[in-house]
């Protein structure tokens, strides 16, 4: 009986520890472009999109490449860089999110997360224009990792694992995801779409205080049970 109770308490400890950490994010789409042809996962809506040296190359200002993915709560991460542009104040590369239709451009619907040549990261909507903007110190002539988390009304944008934008906007709850090019030549690579949204980069989640308390209670109960059941030693000769 004692062994059975101890086993149950140990199992409780394991279950409590497991609930203290979130479930790993599920990768629902990824593309590293390590092939010669674009393939069926993408649809060229505007511009010239090709694979060169195992990277996605976008030529022609105002290009759009649709994925056809309809997403609600998700995280999208893309490496991007600007090879040639007409000027840092005007040109950019980015991500269209929660679009109404699969081939919709930002000029017709929803959200755009984009990186300007001067290092600015911005969040844009057709209705209000730029709703959030931040300067980074990244070199956009080299690959920069941009990640956008869309969870309910909250939108977070990271550049090279650093959080720069954190806003709430509840107007658009779901829609389609695409890549957007607004430079003479831009490059994209290592597209990863995850659901549910993972915890922020380089942050180890901590157990909730109630979980810690329950673990202490379980350990103390186990110790008390062992002490109570331990047979006494008869010292009488």
C-alpha positions as a LaTeX table, in Angstrom:
\begin{tabular}{lrrr}
\hline
Residue & $x$ (\AA) & $y$ (\AA) & $z$ (\AA) \\
\hline
Unk1 & 0.00 & 0.00 & 0.00 \\
Unk2 & 2.78 & 2.39 & 0.95 \\
Unk3 & 4.63 & 1.78 & $-2.34$ \\
Unk4 & 1.45 & 2.38 & $-4.29$ \\
Unk5 & 0.82 & 5.72 & $-2.56$ \\
Unk6 & 4.41 & 6.82 & $-3.11$ \\
Unk7 & 4.10 & 5.92 & $-6.80$ \\
Unk8 & 0.89 & 7.93 & $-7.15$ \\
Unk9 & 2.46 & 10.98 & $-5.50$ \\
Unk10 & 5.53 & 10.71 & $-7.76$ \\
Unk11 & 3.25 & 10.53 & $-10.80$ \\
Unk12 & 1.44 & 13.64 & $-9.57$ \\
Unk13 & 4.77 & 15.48 & $-9.35$ \\
Unk14 & 5.62 & 14.57 & $-12.94$ \\
Unk15 & 2.21 & 15.67 & $-14.22$ \\
Unk16 & 2.42 & 18.99 & $-12.38$ \\
Unk17 & 5.91 & 19.64 & $-13.78$ \\
Unk18 & 4.72 & 18.85 & $-17.30$ \\
Unk19 & 1.82 & 21.32 & $-17.08$ \\
Unk20 & 4.22 & 24.11 & $-16.12$ \\
Unk21 & 5.59 & 24.30 & $-19.67$ \\
Unk22 & 3.73 & 25.01 & $-22.94$ \\
Unk23 & 3.29 & 22.47 & $-25.71$ \\
Unk24 & 5.92 & 22.74 & $-28.45$ \\
Unk25 & 4.86 & 24.75 & $-31.49$ \\
Unk26 & 3.61 & 22.73 & $-34.44$ \\
Unk27 & 5.31 & 23.52 & $-37.76$ \\
Unk28 & 2.52 & 23.59 & $-40.34$ \\
Unk29 & 4.60 & 24.88 & $-43.26$ \\
Unk30 & 8.29 & 25.36 & $-44.04$ \\
Unk31 & 10.40 & 26.01 & $-47.12$ \\
Unk32 & 14.17 & 26.32 & $-47.40$ \\
Unk33 & 14.10 & 26.58 & $-51.24$ \\
Unk34 & 16.78 & 23.95 & $-51.68$ \\
Unk35 & 15.64 & 23.02 & $-55.18$ \\
Unk36 & 15.61 & 24.48 & $-58.68$ \\
Unk37 & 11.91 & 25.19 & $-59.29$ \\
Unk38 & 9.42 & 27.15 & $-57.18$ \\
Unk39 & 6.90 & 24.27 & $-57.09$ \\
Unk40 & 3.20 & 24.04 & $-56.29$ \\
Unk41 & 3.29 & 25.45 & $-52.74$ \\
Unk42 & 3.50 & 29.01 & $-54.05$ \\
Unk43 & 1.55 & 31.10 & $-56.57$ \\
Unk44 & 3.19 & 34.03 & $-58.37$ \\
Unk45 & 0.64 & 36.87 & $-58.32$ \\
Unk46 & 2.92 & 39.74 & $-59.36$ \\
Unk47 & 6.60 & 40.18 & $-60.18$ \\
Unk48 & 9.29 & 37.63 & $-61.01$ \\
Unk49 & 9.97 & 34.96 & $-58.38$ \\
Unk50 & 12.68 & 32.35 & $-58.95$ \\
Unk51 & 15.05 & 30.16 & $-56.96$ \\
Unk52 & 18.71 & 31.08 & $-57.27$ \\
Unk53 & 21.53 & 29.48 & $-55.27$ \\
Unk54 & 18.87 & 27.83 & $-53.04$ \\
Unk55 & 17.34 & 31.19 & $-52.13$ \\
Unk56 & 14.05 & 32.75 & $-53.22$ \\
Unk57 & 14.81 & 35.67 & $-55.53$ \\
Unk58 & 12.22 & 38.42 & $-56.11$ \\
Unk59 & 12.62 & 40.92 & $-58.94$ \\
Unk60 & 10.42 & 43.82 & $-59.94$ \\
Unk61 & 8.97 & 46.36 & $-57.53$ \\
Unk62 & 5.54 & 45.47 & $-56.11$ \\
Unk63 & 5.81 & 41.69 & $-56.38$ \\
Unk64 & 3.56 & 39.25 & $-54.51$ \\
Unk65 & 3.99 & 35.51 & $-53.89$ \\
Unk66 & 0.96 & 33.78 & $-52.35$ \\
Unk67 & 1.19 & 30.66 & $-50.18$ \\
Unk68 & $-2.52$ & 29.83 & $-50.10$ \\
Unk69 & $-2.29$ & 29.22 & $-46.35$ \\
Unk70 & $-5.33$ & 30.35 & $-44.37$ \\
Unk71 & $-4.26$ & 31.08 & $-40.79$ \\
Unk72 & $-5.78$ & 32.31 & $-37.54$ \\
Unk73 & $-3.31$ & 32.24 & $-34.63$ \\
Unk74 & 0.17 & 31.60 & $-35.95$ \\
Unk75 & 3.83 & 32.58 & $-36.04$ \\
Unk76 & 5.68 & 33.18 & $-39.30$ \\
Unk77 & 9.45 & 33.51 & $-39.54$ \\
Unk78 & 11.32 & 34.50 & $-42.71$ \\
Unk79 & 14.92 & 35.41 & $-43.48$ \\
Unk80 & 15.04 & 38.34 & $-45.91$ \\
Unk81 & 17.48 & 40.82 & $-47.41$ \\
Unk82 & 17.59 & 43.64 & $-49.95$ \\
Unk83 & 19.98 & 43.15 & $-52.86$ \\
Unk84 & 19.13 & 46.22 & $-54.92$ \\
Unk85 & 16.75 & 49.11 & $-54.31$ \\
Unk86 & 15.95 & 52.62 & $-55.41$ \\
Unk87 & 16.46 & 54.16 & $-51.99$ \\
Unk88 & 16.22 & 53.35 & $-48.26$ \\
Unk89 & 13.27 & 55.64 & $-47.59$ \\
Unk90 & 11.00 & 53.91 & $-50.11$ \\
Unk91 & 11.85 & 50.27 & $-50.67$ \\
Unk92 & 11.23 & 47.20 & $-48.51$ \\
Unk93 & 10.57 & 43.45 & $-48.30$ \\
Unk94 & 7.88 & 41.91 & $-46.12$ \\
Unk95 & 5.02 & 39.61 & $-45.20$ \\
Unk96 & 1.30 & 39.97 & $-45.93$ \\
Unk97 & $-0.84$ & 38.37 & $-43.19$ \\
Unk98 & $-4.54$ & 37.64 & $-42.62$ \\
Unk99 & $-5.47$ & 38.73 & $-46.14$ \\
Unk100 & $-9.11$ & 38.33 & $-47.16$ \\
Unk101 & $-8.42$ & 36.28 & $-50.30$ \\
Unk102 & $-5.48$ & 33.99 & $-51.24$ \\
Unk103 & $-4.05$ & 36.40 & $-53.83$ \\
Unk104 & $-4.85$ & 39.68 & $-52.08$ \\
Unk105 & $-2.11$ & 42.30 & $-51.95$ \\
Unk106 & $-1.61$ & 44.68 & $-49.05$ \\
Unk107 & $-3.15$ & 47.38 & $-51.23$ \\
Unk108 & $-6.50$ & 45.59 & $-50.91$ \\
Unk109 & $-6.58$ & 44.07 & $-47.42$ \\
Unk110 & $-5.26$ & 43.36 & $-43.94$ \\
Unk111 & $-1.73$ & 43.41 & $-42.41$ \\
Unk112 & 1.77 & 43.96 & $-43.77$ \\
Unk113 & 4.99 & 43.44 & $-41.75$ \\
Unk114 & 7.93 & 44.86 & $-43.66$ \\
Unk115 & 11.62 & 45.69 & $-43.35$ \\
Unk116 & 12.93 & 48.89 & $-44.98$ \\
Unk117 & 16.45 & 49.20 & $-46.37$ \\
Unk118 & 17.41 & 51.63 & $-43.58$ \\
Unk119 & 16.58 & 48.97 & $-40.97$ \\
Unk120 & 13.14 & 50.16 & $-39.94$ \\
Unk121 & 10.60 & 47.43 & $-39.15$ \\
Unk122 & 6.96 & 48.47 & $-39.56$ \\
Unk123 & 3.42 & 47.15 & $-39.23$ \\
Unk124 & 0.94 & 48.49 & $-41.77$ \\
Unk125 & $-2.77$ & 48.18 & $-42.49$ \\
Unk126 & $-4.70$ & 49.40 & $-45.50$ \\
Unk127 & $-7.08$ & 51.33 & $-43.24$ \\
Unk128 & $-4.61$ & 53.26 & $-41.05$ \\
Unk129 & $-1.27$ & 53.03 & $-42.84$ \\
Unk130 & 1.69 & 52.46 & $-40.49$ \\
Unk131 & 0.38 & 51.59 & $-37.01$ \\
Unk132 & 3.76 & 50.67 & $-35.47$ \\
Unk133 & 7.37 & 51.43 & $-36.43$ \\
Unk134 & 10.78 & 50.87 & $-34.87$ \\
Unk135 & 14.39 & 51.40 & $-35.91$ \\
Unk136 & 16.78 & 48.48 & $-35.76$ \\
Unk137 & 20.52 & 48.38 & $-36.34$ \\
Unk138 & 20.45 & 45.48 & $-38.78$ \\
Unk139 & 22.29 & 45.43 & $-42.10$ \\
Unk140 & 19.54 & 44.71 & $-44.63$ \\
Unk141 & 22.10 & 43.82 & $-47.33$ \\
Unk142 & 22.61 & 40.63 & $-45.31$ \\
Unk143 & 19.93 & 38.14 & $-44.32$ \\
Unk144 & 17.78 & 39.38 & $-41.44$ \\
Unk145 & 15.36 & 37.11 & $-39.58$ \\
Unk146 & 11.89 & 38.66 & $-39.23$ \\
Unk147 & 9.29 & 36.89 & $-37.13$ \\
Unk148 & 5.68 & 37.95 & $-36.61$ \\
Unk149 & 3.37 & 36.38 & $-34.01$ \\
Unk150 & $-0.37$ & 36.78 & $-34.52$ \\
Unk151 & $-2.28$ & 35.62 & $-31.44$ \\
Unk152 & $-5.84$ & 36.88 & $-31.24$ \\
Unk153 & $-5.68$ & 40.67 & $-31.31$ \\
Unk154 & $-2.03$ & 40.78 & $-30.23$ \\
Unk155 & 0.72 & 41.19 & $-32.83$ \\
Unk156 & 4.41 & 40.91 & $-31.96$ \\
Unk157 & 7.26 & 41.45 & $-34.41$ \\
Unk158 & 10.85 & 40.36 & $-33.81$ \\
Unk159 & 13.98 & 41.18 & $-35.80$ \\
Unk160 & 16.89 & 38.80 & $-35.20$ \\
Unk161 & 15.14 & 37.53 & $-32.05$ \\
Unk162 & 14.66 & 41.02 & $-30.57$ \\
Unk163 & 11.11 & 42.25 & $-29.95$ \\
Unk164 & 10.47 & 45.62 & $-31.64$ \\
Unk165 & 6.68 & 45.79 & $-32.11$ \\
Unk166 & 3.97 & 44.74 & $-29.66$ \\
Unk167 & 0.49 & 46.05 & $-30.44$ \\
Unk168 & $-3.16$ & 45.03 & $-30.20$ \\
Unk169 & $-5.45$ & 45.28 & $-33.20$ \\
Unk170 & $-8.66$ & 43.22 & $-33.28$ \\
Unk171 & $-10.02$ & 44.11 & $-36.72$ \\
Unk172 & $-8.63$ & 41.14 & $-38.63$ \\
Unk173 & $-8.68$ & 37.75 & $-36.91$ \\
Unk174 & $-7.71$ & 35.36 & $-39.74$ \\
Unk175 & $-6.70$ & 35.20 & $-43.39$ \\
Unk176 & $-4.06$ & 34.29 & $-45.95$ \\
Unk177 & $-0.27$ & 34.61 & $-45.82$ \\
Unk178 & 2.00 & 35.82 & $-48.66$ \\
Unk179 & 5.49 & 37.22 & $-49.29$ \\
Unk180 & 5.77 & 40.79 & $-50.55$ \\
Unk181 & 8.61 & 42.42 & $-52.51$ \\
Unk182 & 8.90 & 46.18 & $-53.02$ \\
Unk183 & 12.52 & 46.48 & $-54.11$ \\
Unk184 & 14.34 & 46.06 & $-57.41$ \\
Unk185 & 15.68 & 42.76 & $-56.10$ \\
Unk186 & 15.07 & 41.04 & $-52.77$ \\
Unk187 & 15.88 & 37.62 & $-51.35$ \\
Unk188 & 13.92 & 35.35 & $-49.00$ \\
Unk189 & 14.83 & 32.07 & $-47.32$ \\
Unk190 & 13.85 & 29.61 & $-44.57$ \\
Unk191 & 10.14 & 30.32 & $-44.29$ \\
Unk192 & 8.63 & 28.69 & $-41.18$ \\
Unk193 & 4.97 & 28.90 & $-40.18$ \\
Unk194 & 4.02 & 27.53 & $-36.75$ \\
Unk195 & 0.80 & 27.02 & $-34.82$ \\
Unk196 & 0.24 & 27.60 & $-31.95$ \\
Unk197 & 2.48 & 30.59 & $-31.36$ \\
Unk198 & 5.71 & 29.55 & $-29.57$ \\
Unk199 & 7.16 & 31.43 & $-26.58$ \\
Unk200 & 9.47 & 34.39 & $-27.38$ \\
Unk201 & 13.03 & 33.54 & $-28.53$ \\
Unk202 & 15.65 & 32.76 & $-25.85$ \\
Unk203 & 13.06 & 32.83 & $-23.05$ \\
Unk204 & 12.77 & 29.78 & $-20.81$ \\
Unk205 & 9.19 & 29.53 & $-19.49$ \\
Unk206 & 8.87 & 29.43 & $-15.72$ \\
Unk207 & 6.36 & 27.27 & $-13.82$ \\
Unk208 & 3.45 & 29.19 & $-12.34$ \\
Unk209 & 3.68 & 29.86 & $-8.56$ \\
Unk210 & 0.73 & 27.54 & $-7.86$ \\
Unk211 & 2.52 & 24.71 & $-9.69$ \\
Unk212 & 5.63 & 25.20 & $-7.56$ \\
Unk213 & 3.51 & 25.17 & $-4.38$ \\
Unk214 & 1.80 & 21.93 & $-5.40$ \\
Unk215 & 5.15 & 20.32 & $-6.12$ \\
Unk216 & 6.40 & 21.23 & $-2.64$ \\
Unk217 & 3.19 & 19.82 & $-1.11$ \\
Unk218 & 3.61 & 16.57 & $-3.04$ \\
Unk219 & 7.26 & 16.18 & $-1.99$ \\
Unk220 & 6.45 & 16.95 & 1.66 \\
Unk221 & 3.57 & 14.45 & 1.62 \\
Unk222 & 5.85 & 11.76 & 0.26 \\
Unk223 & 8.45 & 12.44 & 2.95 \\
Unk224 & 5.82 & 12.46 & 5.72 \\
Unk225 & 4.36 & 9.18 & 4.49 \\
Unk226 & 7.73 & 7.48 & 4.49 \\
Unk227 & 8.50 & 8.74 & 8.01 \\
Unk228 & 5.10 & 7.63 & 9.27 \\
Unk229 & 5.41 & 4.11 & 7.86 \\
Unk230 & 9.04 & 3.60 & 8.87 \\
Unk231 & 9.17 & 0.80 & 11.50 \\
Unk232 & 10.51 & 1.82 & 14.90 \\
Unk233 & 13.72 & 0.21 & 16.20 \\
Unk234 & 13.36 & $-1.63$ & 19.42 \\
Unk235 & 16.41 & $-0.76$ & 21.50 \\
Unk236 & 15.36 & $-2.84$ & 24.47 \\
Unk237 & 17.86 & $-5.65$ & 25.18 \\
\hline
\end{tabular}
